[in-house]
Amino acid sequence: MGQAFLPACADKSVCATKNLPQVRRCELNEYGAMMRGCESRPARLVKKPHEGETTMTLSLRPKLLPLLVAALLMSLAATAEPAAQAPAKVFPYPIHKKTLANGLDVVVIETPEFKDVLSYNTLVLAGARNETEKGKTGLAHLFEHILFRHRYAGEEGGYEDRMSRLGTHNNAWTWFDVTFYHPLTFTSNLAGKHTRTEDLPGVLPLESSRFKALDFTEKIFKTETGAVLGEYRRNASFPQLRMSEHLFALLFPHHPYGHETIGYYQDVLDMPQHYDAAVKFYDTYYRPNNCVVVVAGDVKADDIFAQTEAAYRDWPAQPVPPITATGAPPAKEQREHVPWDADVAPLVWVAYRMPAFKPGTTEGAVAQLLNELLVSPAAPLYKKLRYDKQTTSSLGFEEGTQGFESFDPRVLIVGAQLFKEKHAERGPAYFDEVSGDIIAGLDELKRFSKQKDAKKLLETLKSKYRYDFLAGLSSPAAIAQNFAWYYRFTRDPEVFEKLLQSVEKLTPKDVDNFARTYFVPENRAVLTLAYEAKQPAQK
Ligand SMILES: [Zn+2]
């Protein structure tokens, strides 16, 4: 997932691990997944605002491109038709869904153009948001690690050994609402190889085994808590982790969104003593009625349904406790300065609490365009700060384009990196100028409909959004990941179409209304960070 969450220098560790193909690289924050160390989310989900065209052109597979372009042209033609006509479908592949008796949703997206490719994904509807017990944060991410240590057939390393013998590219990421596991392999590896010389289970029996009957010991648990502690310390060398910890605590004092996906440092330190709580977490949330299997690639839906039915049917359902937040969010603007003990470029974050996301709604549709409206190179705010005033060296959304697509109201974070020299000259006045400009830039959207050519501009943005959206679906893995990301909200297989149609229907006034409702001081937090030499060492 996107590099947007990833501190630049974390790229080095990514490159380092690439040389060790047997080592699984946790994606929790890398991108972050969000970005502060491990990879927490998928590429399109957290892509940098201005990576658009280049990435898209490079990543589009030749076989898929004509299909997507045809779909796009059809949808463009459809928008020119009278409104009474049903809109043409944009996503070119049929989506098949079956809910098993135990509540497990199985979704199959047949993409035969990708010959022999199998993207086998499991979405668990549990993440940092489900860590509601005080002192026990970080468990969702811990399980992302432990799932790879599954003792298949009772053997230490049994799962990873077999996945690696199948030649599977295997990884996972953890986010606030969900944990996502996404092995990628050849279709022939679905059911396994059973020959005279080899008896190797396939991806489907291996995956079903670790989700329905994870076999791990207290020793494995303790080893992985050590790995997570190492990951925390690695991430903590980047100021972004500290900034997000402060920001989330300010905005969500009574909700589990108040802590990072990796958990509080103290909780990660104490994690080795919480084996029982960890077992309980797995037992509560790794349930068929709380998971979705999404298979995309060169497969047949009927075949997948028959095999999943057989493999998962003995996984018992269990009611999953709802997440209920207690206590109101802060009723006024929050401001905080975070001192940092390493000589880094100063940072300014201007954040706003956002509504809960639901694909297909007008608010959700406006949110899809915020990236282009605010931090793309064509956006007035971006031009002002980067080119006209040259007060920032970067400007973007800290959690990429989709950080605020969440079950409960979360946050939009506009982040800017400043220049050390200017900060040395001007001090806090420099921070005030940049944060003031960012706030003014967001306030401008309250009058979006009043500007000249507002309607034409909006049509251009919609069309770019639609093209970028389709371009992001450039492989079975990308299709499955993006589908799972949006499907979780309403469990509607038509979610891509509903999302795209909602954007298509937007009017300039909808942008005004969204900005007037949410870009208000009481929803806002402003954080700044700068090097302070005398500051005692950060933990
Ligand atoms: Zn990790």
Boltz pocket constraint, residues with backbone or C-beta under 6 A from the ligand:
constraints:
  - pocket:
      binder: B
      contacts: [[A, 26], [A, 27], [A, 28], [A, 29], [A, 38], [A, 141], [A, 145], [A, 228], [A, 231]]
      max_distance: 6.0
